[in-house]
Amino acid sequence: MRRDVFLLSLAAFTSSASLRATDPLLPLIAEDYAVSTGAAAAAVTSFALAYGLLQIVCGPLGDRYGRYRTIAAAASVSALGSLACAAAPDLRSLVLARFVSGATIGAFIPLSLAWIGDTFPYAQRQGVLARFLIGQMVG
């Protein structure tokens, strides 16, 4: 597998994993921040909302600055968002950091698919997409 497709597969895997990684941690988050599990679920909601809503913004950014470059920038900001999640002193900070993570991680899959479509000739594209999607599922 080409290095760039492999890296995009890893980014897509982290995108899928990040979407659901917080769910089983809700009781622990609630305990750590001394809030109800329902209140802690705001961390999941903020990520999911940003993930879904800001994908619309990612397409034009990828068109303007280049898809691969936009994914790289999103991955960098996402890493900072993850560090902010780990260091969040309160639930509000965690919810904001998860929003940032969701907003940036939402770029990974759609821009990767568009980049593959732009980069590979039609005859090769299905094989590359298959490897990308397998990488997305298994890491």
C-alpha positions, 0 to 999 in steps of 0.5 A: 500500500502506498504510504499516503494511502496508508496514512489516510487509512490511519486518519480515517481509523482514528476518525471512526474510533474517536466518534465512539471512544467516549461512549463507554467512558461516560460513567468515568467522566461523570465521576471525575467531573462530579456531574451526572452521566447525562451531563457528561454525555455533552462531550459525545454530543459536541463531538458528533455535532461538530463532526457532522456539521463541519464536514460541509466546511471541509470540502471547500477548504480542501478545494482551496488549499488542497485535500491532502494539506487540509487533512494534515492541518486537520490532523494537527489541530485534532491532536491539539484538541485531544491533548486539550481533552486529556488536560481538561480541568472541567466538563465545559473545557472537555466539551469544547475540546471534543467539539474542536476534535470533532470539527477537525476529524470530520475532514478525514474521511470525505477529503480522503475519498475525494483525494483518492478520486483525484489522484488515482486513475479510474482503473486503479481507484477501486483497489485503492478505495478497498485498501483505504476502507479496510485500513479505516476499519482495522487500523 
